[in-house]
Amino acid sequence: MAVIFSKLLRRTDINSSKLVVPTGALRRHFRWILGGRHYMDLPVMDWVGGLWNFRLWIRPNGPYEKPVFTVDWAPFVKEKGLREGDELIVSANQDGDGGFQYKILVQRRQHSFTLCGEPIVTDVNEMAPYTVPNHPYELNLFS
């Protein structure tokens, strides 16, 4: 599985209906797949096997293409509880027919904890909402 791009999510990525895709990923991987079109739908599998249909869109005119993922991006952010500072990793594996299978992972950095001077990274992919039993305010962790 080759990493296409990774990105630390910004507030605009979380609060918007689109994710700004690094331009380098467009040049290295997506341009030849687009084949002259200005958008295409990419089925992307998350870490639990859920399928998301992100639309890769670039500006059809002008000097700056500004690639973005749209369509399922906002529901993905909401369902996965993504936050500013989470690291998004998009990777691809070429299948036997010459096409690609895309996967998406997220890692969350816990800035308040370090080990030997390095930040501890929490794998958001393994986190599930957890309710503290018998708590009077139904305290939910990891949600």
URVENMO-V386779 format. One record per helix or strand of 3 or more residues. SS is the DSSP state (hx for helix, st for strand). FROM is the first residue (numbers start at 1). TO is the last residue. Records with the same first field share a line. If there is no record, write none. Layout:
BEGIN
SS=FROM-TO + FROM-TO
END
This chain:
BEGIN
st=2-8 + 39-45 + 51-57 + 68-71 + 87-94 + 100-115 + 118-123
hx=11-15 + 23-34 + 73-80 + 124-126
END
